[in-house]
Amino acid sequence: MSVRARRALLYALATAAGVVMAFPFVWMLLTSVKSESEATAFPPGLLPTQWLFSNYADAWRAAPFGRYFLNSAIMALGTIALSLATAALAAYALARMRVPGRGLIFGVLLATLVIPPEVTLIPNYIAMQRLGWYNTYLALIVPFGASVFNVFLLRQAFLQLPQELYDAAVLEGCGHLRYLWRFAVPLSRPTLAIIALLTGIRAWNDFQWPLIITDTADLRPIQVGLTIFRSDVSTNFQLLMAGSVMALAPIVVLFLLTQRQLVQGIARSGLRG
Amino acid sequence: MSGDRVVTRHLGMRFPLRGRELVALEDVNLRMADQEFCCIVGPSGCGKTTFLRILAGLERQTAGELHLEVTDPARPLSAMVFQEQSVFPWMTVEENVGYGLRMRGVHATVRRGVVAHYLEKVGLTQFAKAYPYQLSGGMKQRASVARAFATAPQILLMDEPFAAVDEQTRALLQEELLRVWESDRKTVVYITHSIDEALVLGDRVLVMSARPGHIKAEIPVTLPRPRSVYELKSTPEFAELVAKVWEPLRQEVLGSFSAMARAS
């Protein structure tokens, strides 16, 4: 096959993949401005005959979404802060400190990556209940405040810092904590940014955990809040889509702002987020 | 001042390595006088750097004794200049040089004075506010040297500090180091691959054997000071000394080759 033909094929495949990926997103955007009858019409049409931007206002009024956004933000930012702290400390110990059995500890930690999150759902629930954290922000944040994946990512970043730098810092009178805080952390900023982003996105999008660990509107995050548009008998699709667009907006903006770092960071780690 | 600054007796170092044991150093016996400039040459992988790291306190020997004479508890015992990558990239040259002083709580005004003094000595005054990425390799090493001198250590440890710069720059850096050292004498342990460099700088050259490393030969360098790097190299005495160092070293380098051949 000529270079040209190969390239044409490549572009065709990439375009097809792009359309498949983008279609649900576009469908959501279009449905969010349809009328109720059009949103549920069969056979469905792609474009709305009437663009109802008022759906967004209706959706916003249907539930205390301001509160939901705030809850999601608290949950995401809290998880990010806690994750960064735990990852930095654990990764540093695993990368720099001479702990007996360090390799084994690291291996056991890595092994926990194969445990599917569903398995930990019920133990986590029971733990939260016994701690008396049911219906608290703590329950929304703490269980996800440490992740082996983050520790792994940051450990690799710390390992890449030159030994000379560490030696020089130690000879100038630096201790472990100071080295971590003043040297390792600032020099690993790109990796920390990736961890913050991936953790934040995961927390923002989480549905299952907040659904089972809270039952008041005061603590409900946005993703759970969206269920207001679904009932046993019907789903208000156009409003659900409008709400989803609103819920997704911060993530999309964040992604657009940081996509280069995000992609690089994932490529560097050689793993998915 | 007189007396020994550094004394080692039967110093040894073993590392565990994939279930086996690597003997890096064995029976290193050494005395270094105060204010002596001591150069160590040896084949690659002979444990020179390990030895230096032990002197610096970054590692602890597994056998034997190490005694470092502390004459002034207020001053740090040792400072180290590394091959490269030891200037802190997010600090200016000035901040780099003053870092050790800052860590020891030296007042900012005093610090500025000391930093300016050593920056001038190594010719970096104009680059005080520059960041390391704006500097050439030679300039980074100058900053490292200034940083090492700034805390007024009693022992200065240098691990092939000029190995990564080009030939001409190296000659300049050597001259500068000699100048700074002559006006501010301290015990120096200087590791190098280069016989020329060892002879140009040192009062004494120690030849280290291939692994397990120990001191194989000692050659006193009687060349007068102050020395000028290029003039010195053209004298017959210098050539004679090169031959004296090369003879024991040659066997060790050959030995380390055949050891590598056996291992592979």
Contacts between the chains, C-beta under 8 A, distances in Angstrom:
chain1	res1	chain2	res2	distance
A	162	B	85	4.2
A	162	B	86	7.6
A	164	B	82	4.2
A	164	B	83	7.1
A	164	B	84	7.0
A	164	B	85	4.7
A	164	B	86	4.2
A	165	B	85	6.2
A	165	B	86	6.1
A	165	B	88	7.1
A	167	B	53	7.4
A	167	B	56	7.4
A	167	B	58	5.5
A	167	B	80	6.9
A	167	B	82	6.8
A	167	B	86	7.2
A	168	B	80	6.9
A	168	B	82	6.3
A	168	B	86	4.0
A	168	B	88	7.7
A	169	B	88	7.8
A	170	B	58	6.5
A	171	B	56	6.1
A	171	B	57	8.0
A	171	B	58	7.4
A	171	B	78	7.1
A	171	B	79	6.3
A	171	B	80	5.2
A	171	B	100	7.9
A	172	B	99	5.5
A	172	B	100	4.2
A	172	B	103	5.3
A	172	B	147	7.9
A	172	B	151	7.5
A	173	B	76	7.5
A	173	B	100	6.6
A	173	B	103	3.9
A	173	B	104	6.1
A	174	B	103	6.7
A	183	B	88	7.4
A	186	B	90	6.2
A	187	B	89	7.6
A	187	B	90	7.6
